[in-house]
Amino acid sequence: MKVILKADIKGVGKKDEIINASDGYARNFLFPKNLAVEANKGNMSNLKAKQDSAKYQKDKEKEAALKTADKLSKILLKIKVKAGENGKIFGGVSSKEIAQELLNQYKIEVNKKKIDLKETIKTLGVHNVEIKLFEGVIGKLRIDVISE
């Protein structure tokens, strides 16, 4: 019997997956525990509509991420910090500060966890930073760290 899973079941399948289950397993376990529904015409069309909606939403998010990546590539973000005479910064510039300055100066909101910063920036000058906006979409941002 073909059934559509409503939840992830270890060893059986993932949510919204169509599987072949034995009649007894489906009727005595999956259906009573509300873990699956029969794969009839109505349920299949509901599943397809749900998948189409999810794909549309994902495409919209990717398009927004591409626009943001385009904006980021044209930006030179200036961050003022206290520094010594040899160009060494007191402390460092972290991803949290980068996200905050990006929001303050350009009104672009980016999650600090998405900023790919190997370690805090500890020198003055221009640095290139990558920001993971969406799966497969990476924005490149140039940061100019200047002394106050």
N, C-alpha and C positions, 0 to 999 in steps of 0.2 A: 504494500500500500504506500502511495506517495503522500508525504506529509511535509508541511512547512514548519520549521522550528521557530518558536517564539522566544527562545533563550538559548544561550550557549550551553551545550551538554557535552561534558568531557567524554571523549571517545566516540561520540556520535556525530556532532557537527556544530556549526556556528549559527547564531541568530539569523533569521531570514533565509536560511539555506533549505533547498528542497532535497529531501533524502528518501530513500526506499527503506521502510521499516516493516517488520513483520506485523501481520494483523493483530496478533495478541499483544505485542509490545506497544503498538500504537493505542489500542483500545483500553488496555489495562493499566498502562503507565503514563504515556505521553498526554493523552486527552484528559484523564481525570486530574492530573497535576497541572493542567493548563500550560504545558510545555510545547505543544504543537497543535496545529489545526490541519484538517484534511486538505489536500491540494486539489480542491475542486475549482470550477471556473471562476466563481466569485472571489474566492480567496487568492487565486492566482492574479486576478486583475487588481486586487487591493495591493498585493505585493509589488506588482509592476509599477503602480502609481506611486507607491512609497519610494521605490528605487529611483524612478524618474525625478521625483521631488528632491531626493538627496543629491542626485547628480547635478540638477539645476543649481541647487544651493552651493555645491562645491565649485561649479564653474563660475558662479558669481564671486565667490571668495577669491578664487584664483585670479580673476580679472582685476579685482580691487588690489590684490597683492602685486600684480604686474604694474599697475599704475603707481603704486607706492614705490616700487623698485625703481621706476623711471624717475620719479621725483628725487629719490635719495641719490641717484647717480649724478645729479646736477648740483648737489649741495656740498658746500665746504663749511662744515660745522666748526665754529670757533668756540673754544673752551678756555677761559682764563683761570690760571692756577698760580699759586705762589711757588716760586722756584729760586734756587740758589744761583750763584754766579756762573757755575759751570754748566748750566742748563739742566740740572737735575731737579726734579719736582719733589716737593715735600709731600709725602703720601703717594698719591697716584690717581689716575682717572679710571674709574670703574665703569662697568656697563650700566649701572644704576644712574650715574651722573650723565652718561651719554644719552640715555633714554629721557632723562629729565630735561636736558638742554635741547634736545630735538623737539620735545613738546613745547618748551618755553619759546624757542626762537622760530620754529617753522610750523607749529601746531600739527605735527605728525606724531601719533601715538604708537609706540613700539614696546612690546614686552621686553623687559631687561634680560630675560632668560633666552630670548631669541638672538641676542647680540653675541656673535662668535668672537669673543675676546679671549685669547689664550691666557694672558695675564694682564694685570692693570698696566696702563701706559705710564711710564716713569720718566719719559724724556720729552723735551719741547720739540716742536716741529709738526710736520704733516704725517699722519698715520692713516692707513687704509684698514677699514673694518668691514666685515661681512655680517649681514643681518638675514637670518632665515625667516622669511615672511610667510611662506606656504611650502608644501612639499614640492620640490623642484624649482622654487622661485627664491633666488637669493639676491638681496639688494646690496650694493656696494656703496659705502659711505666714506667720505674723506673727512678726517678730523684734524683741525689745526689747533694744536695745544700751544697757547701763548702765555707769556708771563704777565702778571698784573702790574 
